[in-house]
């Protein structure tokens, strides 16, 4: 019961901070979207943010299951070991 005033105060502070950002028209600068978000960590610059959406992700592919779970597939005819 004694925790409720602290929780309410924290929630109101969080809402007030969000309203202040929204009212200020805060924008994220340096936002990267689209297929350009998948870059090497060597290309990352401080202050840059990435927004990855579902549309940016590659389409899932079905795994090739030959022979059942835990079994390796039979080698192709004439294939040499690597």
Secondary structure, DSSP 8 states (H G I E B T S, - for coil): -TTHHHHHHHHHHHHHHHHHHHHHT---SSEE-GGGG---GGG--TT-EE---GGGS---------SSTT------TT----
